[in-house]
Amino acid sequence: MLIFWIYFLFPLIFKINISGIFSIIFVLSLVFGAYFGKIIQTGISSIGRSQWNESLALGLKYTDILLYIIFPQVFKMMFPSFINQWIALIKDTSLSYIIGVEELSFVANQVNNREMVYPVEIFLFVSFIYFIFCFFTEKILKFIIFPKFKIINFKK
């Protein structure tokens, strides 16, 4: 719904011309910025108040507390949610089809309308491409970022 509001309503209200690609980038940035903000807020609030108080007792500034004490602990907890949101962002780019921005689903629909044969195979191929993008995005992020954090294994 937000895509329609930005693409169709903003030009009427503000008398400006907004391209489809700009509206998609703006909407996806707005929505996923809210999701990432909520992930970060939840991660920071998961740290106990005692660590904040002890850091303040040591005389650390607020930015130092966040940078050196809170974020190293929180990032391990936030990392799976970040991966999920990046994958959701890849999949949600297909929503740009509804306002006519040419992307993978739009091109598949054009090919399907032109050829009028094998629609199942065309859209299965598109879903396979999305699967490959999402699968390798997850694997690359886990391979590059996750090993940099030592995970403590308490099991004996």
Residue pairs with C-beta under 8 A, 6 or more apart in sequence:
2 27
2 30
2 31
3 23
3 24
3 27
3 95
3 96
3 98
3 99
4 98
4 99
6 18
6 23
6 26
6 27
7 18
7 20
7 23
7 99
10 16
10 18
10 23
11 17
11 18
20 96
20 99
20 100
20 101
21 96
21 101
23 99
24 93
24 95
24 96
24 99
24 101
28 89
28 92
28 93
31 92
32 85
32 88
32 89
32 92
35 85
35 88
36 82
36 85
39 78
39 81
39 82
39 85
40 74
40 78
42 78
43 74
43 75
43 77
43 78
44 66
44 70
44 74
46 74
46 77
47 70
47 73
47 74
51 69
51 70
52 65
52 70
55 64
55 65
55 69
56 65
60 68
60 69
75 149
76 149
76 151
79 145
79 146
79 149
82 141
83 137
83 138
83 141
83 142
86 137
86 141
87 134
87 137
87 138
90 130
90 133
90 134
90 137
91 130
91 134
93 103
93 104
94 103
94 104
94 105
94 130
96 103
96 106
97 103
97 105
97 106
97 109
100 106
104 126
104 129
104 130
105 126
108 122
108 123
108 125
108 126
111 122
112 119
112 122
112 123
115 122
